[in-house]
Amino acid sequence: MKVKIKSPGTVANLVCGFDILGLALKAPYDIMEFEIIDQPGVVIENRDAFNLPTEPEKNVAGVVLLAAIEKAGFNKGIRVTIEKHIKPGSGLGSSAASAAGAAVGANILLGDIFSTDDLVQLAMIGEKLATGVKHADNITPCILGGITLIRSIHPLDIVPIASPDLFVTVVHPQIEVRTADARQILRKQVYLKDAIKQWGNIAGLVAGFMTNDRGLIGRSLEDVIIEPVRSILIPAFDEVKAKCKEAGALGGGISGSGPSIFMLSENEATAQMVGDIMKKVYDSIGIENYVYVTTIAKNGVERVSE
């Protein structure tokens, strides 16, 4: 039996929702193919130029597949072929796409034996390998699609959020910001006044999504705790954000830990204009970049026909 899936990129944090909010993207996405093999264990084949490890214990998808096999008590093995289009270190959920794709692909092969919570828990093993932390803000939208809130990790409590029909523009400057490094520079303590403002923005953003209140969404896309620190790692961040909002974007910020920057817009014309602005800024300072103009994916990891 063979299974082929596509696993979407994701935008985590959504500005103010550090480690608790995320959304799935229509593009980019990875392609993964799985098949059962007679020999125990996991065999990995890469069909891309990223040179990721093929030893299962060192590969994000590999550790998830090993855990799924053990959890299922499966006495055979799985071969996975991975064609990544989400560049590692892009801030677009590359490791989550591998981890979530592996969890869902294994589940299909094994006869749909795992619950959604099981899939998230398995995929977080891959995120732990990639970033050193078991976080689910990329994992849950990647598996479920749309926008998700992770109310709690212990115990796991996932809340799907209504997804308004918004356009998402993402620029990926071709530099790398490692998630582990981006976490190291964060402050360990915050002022109460900043925490209160952040809580208001998170609540406002969730309420805006659920009621399709575009103005509230825009006002709530503000981060007073994480973004001021992390943005120093991303050249021209303030310029990009300011010019995109002037052009009509609702708002946006750092995608995950960066270096990608995302913006939400109400229509495709504005989203395309925002993309042109992003590209022009990075072209002007000599940084190679790639721009996506896409939408929120209603579905997460899904099987595709051969």
Phi and psi in degrees as a GROMACS rama.xvg file:
@    title "Ramachandran Plot"
@    xaxis  label "Phi"
@    yaxis  label "Psi"
@TYPE xy
-121.952  147.304  LYS-2
-135.001  133.028  VAL-3
-120.128  130.642  LYS-4
-131.377  161.07  ILE-5
-118.531  138.618  LYS-6
-122.13  117.125  SER-7
-78.1071  153.401  PRO-8
-68.7664  162.414  GLY-9
-141.086  155.516  THR-10
-112.002  116.374  VAL-11
-99.4166  159.28  ALA-12
80.0209  -41.5378  ASN-13
48.9262  48.7537  LEU-14
75.4297  -75.4847  VAL-15
-93.8422  -10.4953  CYS-16
-97.8056  56.5872  GLY-17
-54.5035  120.71  PHE-18
67.6373  4.58549  ASP-19
-126.298  -15.4489  ILE-20
-123.289  146.982  LEU-21
-163.53  159.674  GLY-22
-137.764  152.493  LEU-23
-92.3998  145.362  ALA-24
-106.816  144.85  LEU-25
-64.8394  -35.0335  LYS-26
-148.584  144.421  ALA-27
-85.0005  172.512  PRO-28
-149.631  156.241  TYR-29
-95.632  155.413  ASP-30
-113.567  131.332  ILE-31
-133.905  137.764  MET-32
-121.403  137.525  GLU-33
-127.465  146.254  PHE-34
-150.542  150.612  GLU-35
-79.59  136.655  ILE-36
-124.515  158.33  ILE-37
-71.953  -33.3437  ASP-38
-75.65  138.822  GLN-39
-64.3348  155.875  PRO-40
100.442  -161.221  GLY-41
-130.615  134.302  VAL-42
-116.643  130.068  VAL-43
-117.544  132.644  ILE-44
-125.858  127.676  GLU-45
-98.6237  134.991  ASN-46
-118.516  48.4549  ARG-47
-151.058  -178.941  ASP-48
-103.015  15.4963  ALA-49
-86.2037  -10.1887  PHE-50
55.6587  43.2127  ASN-51
-76.3374  154.531  LEU-52
-59.6045  145.102  PRO-53
-103.192  -6.40191  THR-54
-72.0703  122.689  GLU-55
-53.4488  -38.4896  PRO-56
-69.2989  -16.3371  GLU-57
-109.065  1.43452  LYS-58
-111.835  135.498  ASN-59
-57.4513  -48.6951  VAL-60
-67.0525  -35.8626  ALA-61
-61.8391  -44.8402  GLY-62
-68.778  -31.1316  VAL-63
-68.448  -44.018  VAL-64
-64.1699  -40.8885  LEU-65
-60.1305  -42.9121  LEU-66
-66.7769  -38.6627  ALA-67
-65.5023  -41.7411  ALA-68
-61.7016  -44.6245  ILE-69
-65.1881  -44.2981  GLU-70
-63.0779  -35.4117  LYS-71
-82.3325  -12.9529  ALA-72
66.3227  35.023  GLY-73
-82.5574  134.289  PHE-74
-100.743  9.3338  ASN-75
-116.756  -165.037  LYS-76
-126.435  179.063  GLY-77
-132.369  132.704  ILE-78
-102.317  133.335  ARG-79
-124.698  134.945  VAL-80
-111.813  125.947  THR-81
-117.788  125.849  ILE-82
-119.342  94.3198  GLU-83
-85.5425  133.513  LYS-84
-116.44  -8.00709  HIS-85
-98.3178  108.946  ILE-86
-66.1308  131.052  LYS-87
-57.3577  139.97  PRO-88
78.7452  13.3948  GLY-89
-86.1414  -19.5302  SER-90
84.4091  12.6457  GLY-91
-112.803  24.2503  LEU-92
74.5408  37.8149  GLY-93
-61.7617  -47.886  SER-94
-66.6447  -36.7945  SER-95
-65.3159  -37.7338  ALA-96
-62.2766  -40.9427  ALA-97
-66.6726  -44.9093  SER-98
-68.7464  -48.3571  ALA-99
-67.3023  -40.2852  ALA-100
-60.8625  -40.2911  GLY-101
-65.1535  -42.276  ALA-102
-63.8431  -46.4445  ALA-103
-69.4685  -43.061  VAL-104
-60.4189  -44.4119  GLY-105
-62.7203  -40.3815  ALA-106
-61.7997  -41.1117  ASN-107
-63.8352  -45.5298  ILE-108
-59.7067  -38.409  LEU-109
-88.2495  3.11305  LEU-110
95.4871  30.2864  GLY-111
52.8536  55.9778  ASP-112
-96.0856  -12.1751  ILE-113
-103.042  144.072  PHE-114
-78.4027  170.45  SER-115
-59.1748  -43.188  THR-116
-61.5868  -39.1824  ASP-117
-59.9036  -44.6871  ASP-118
-62.0614  -42.6496  LEU-119
-63.9993  -44.0741  VAL-120
-62.4017  -41.7906  GLN-121
-63.8603  -46.4964  LEU-122
-64.5664  -31.9115  ALA-123
-65.4945  -22.0283  MET-124
-62.9194  -38.816  ILE-125
-67.3441  -40.6194  GLY-126
-63.9832  -35.108  GLU-127
-62.7309  -41.59  LYS-128
-63.9313  -40.8979  LEU-129
-74.4997  -39.4727  ALA-130
-120.064  -12.3  THR-131
87.4066  -2.40283  GLY-132
-134.902  138.068  VAL-133
-84.9753  86.0489  LYS-134
-114.723  155.408  HIS-135
-123.24  8.77271  ALA-136
-69.5113  -23.5921  ASP-137
-89.3065  -38.9199  ASN-138
-60.6543  -49.0702  ILE-139
-66.6834  -44.2674  THR-140
-67.5992  -29.6366  PRO-141
-63.6881  -39.435  CYS-142
-80.6896  -43.9646  ILE-143
-93.4253  -22.2563  LEU-144
80.3101  172.1  GLY-145
66.2645  -146.428  GLY-146
-111.719  136.987  ILE-147
-131.466  148.754  THR-148
-113.788  128.128  LEU-149
-99.2249  95.6692  ILE-150
-67.3946  -32.7293  ARG-151
-157.424  146.728  SER-152
-94.4219  -38.5464  ILE-153
-124.999  97.5553  HIS-154
-77.7631  161.036  PRO-155
-67.3797  126.76  LEU-156
-141.774  102.259  ASP-157
-105.55  132.9  ILE-158
-122.802  108.391  VAL-159
-66.3068  138.223  PRO-160
-112.998  140.944  ILE-161
-55.3768  135.607  ALA-162
-106.075  107.502  SER-163
-67.1258  157.953  PRO-164
-81.1602  79.5297  ASP-165
-111.159  155.582  LEU-166
-95.6366  145.62  PHE-167
-120.463  123.285  VAL-168
-110.244  130.391  THR-169
-128.44  132.477  VAL-170
-110.964  132.13  VAL-171
-114.158  93.7885  HIS-172
-62.1857  137.815  PRO-173
-81.3139  61.0151  GLN-174
-128.607  164.533  ILE-175
-113.901  134.264  GLU-176
-122.475  110.494  VAL-177
-74.4005  133.932  ARG-178
-55.9345  -43.3735  THR-179
-60.2825  -40.8588  ALA-180
-67.7199  -40.8345  ASP-181
-66.2001  -27.0962  ALA-182
-76.44  -32.0953  ARG-183
-63.4751  -30.2349  GLN-184
-87.6047  -3.68984  ILE-185
-71.6591  148.399  LEU-186
-69.1491  143.712  ARG-187
-85.7257  -20.7669  LYS-188
-131.975  147.721  GLN-189
-129.633  154.975  VAL-190
-71.391  146.574  TYR-191
-58.8826  -39.9753  LEU-192
-62.8113  -35.0219  LYS-193
-70.8272  -40.1172  ASP-194
-61.7139  -42.3677  ALA-195
-62.4637  -43.3967  ILE-196
-64.0287  -40.5732  LYS-197
-65.1265  -42.6135  GLN-198
-60.9093  -40.7236  TRP-199
-62.7007  -40.0188  GLY-200
-68.4984  -40.5926  ASN-201
-62.8203  -48.4664  ILE-202
-61.5391  -41.2759  ALA-203
-64.1  -39.7069  GLY-204
-66.3965  -45.5585  LEU-205
-62.0696  -44.9507  VAL-206
-62.3612  -38.983  ALA-207
-63.0743  -43.2261  GLY-208
-62.2573  -45.4705  PHE-209
-70.0068  -28.3777  MET-210
-105.061  1.78929  THR-211
57.2813  38.782  ASN-212
-92.5675  96.71  ASP-213
-63.2847  -37.7101  ARG-214
-63.7835  -42.5524  GLY-215
-65.6738  -39.4237  LEU-216
-58.1248  -48.6847  ILE-217
-61.6023  -43.3756  GLY-218
-67.3533  -27.6632  ARG-219
-88.2023  -11.1636  SER-220
-79.5837  67.021  LEU-221
-138.569  134.044  GLU-222
-125.693  118.586  ASP-223
-104.201  3.20594  VAL-224
-116.543  -54.2587  ILE-225
-90.5621  -50.8488  ILE-226
-57.482  -41.4312  GLU-227
-58.7834  -27.5009  PRO-228
-85.7356  -49.7388  VAL-229
-70.7324  -27.5523  ARG-230
-63.5902  -19.9929  SER-231
-67.5446  -17.6348  ILE-232
-82.4002  -9.09399  LEU-233
-117.287  110.363  ILE-234
-58.3075  139.39  PRO-235
64.0678  19.3395  ALA-236
-58.8659  -51.1212  PHE-237
-62.0315  -39.1134  ASP-238
-64.8027  -45.7832  GLU-239
-60.2171  -48.0563  VAL-240
-62.9724  -45.5805  LYS-241
-63.7107  -45.3872  ALA-242
-68.3799  -35.1876  LYS-243
-68.0993  -39.3564  CYS-244
-68.8225  -36.422  LYS-245
-62.238  -31.3628  GLU-246
-80.7009  -5.20894  ALA-247
115.51  0.503192  GLY-248
-63.9239  144.889  ALA-249
-63.7493  -36.1937  LEU-250
151.341  179.107  GLY-251
169.15  -162.737  GLY-252
174.873  -149.984  GLY-253
-72.3062  133.2  ILE-254
-87.7303  114.934  SER-255
62.0935  -128.115  GLY-256
-97.7743  6.2643  SER-257
89.3875  178.58  GLY-258
-83.5206  -3.22595  PRO-259
-64.2711  148.848  SER-260
-122.817  134.498  ILE-261
-117.652  153.767  PHE-262
-137.998  139.822  MET-263
-99.4614  136.952  LEU-264
-133.884  156.319  SER-265
-81.545  -22.3799  GLU-266
-144.463  164.942  ASN-267
-67.5543  -36.2425  GLU-268
-61.1453  -44.7397  ALA-269
-65.195  -41.6354  THR-270
-61.3222  -39.9349  ALA-271
-66.8944  -40.293  GLN-272
-62.7719  -41.2738  MET-273
-61.7841  -41.6397  VAL-274
-61.5543  -40.8067  GLY-275
-62.9594  -39.1648  ASP-276
-64.9922  -46.8715  ILE-277
-56.4552  -47.2263  MET-278
-64.3689  -41.9116  LYS-279
-62.2372  -41.2326  LYS-280
-62.7807  -47.5515  VAL-281
-74.2357  -33.3787  TYR-282
-61.543  -37.6659  ASP-283
-68.1311  -23.6656  SER-284
-106.958  10.9969  ILE-285
75.4663  25.8655  GLY-286
-106.734  118.54  ILE-287
-57.7941  143.094  GLU-288
-150.373  160.367  ASN-289
-132.393  134.911  TYR-290
-115.524  132.599  VAL-291
-112.047  132.972  TYR-292
-115.474  111.613  VAL-293
-144.919  -166.268  THR-294
-133.755  175.569  THR-295
-75.8289  125.445  ILE-296
-76.4675  124.625  ALA-297
-71.724  -27.7149  LYS-298
-109.468  149.606  ASN-299
-92.3459  -139.54  GLY-300
-55.8047  129.672  VAL-301
-142.092  150.073  GLU-302
-73.9967  141.202  ARG-303
-123.178  154.908  VAL-304
-74.3444  152.618  SER-305
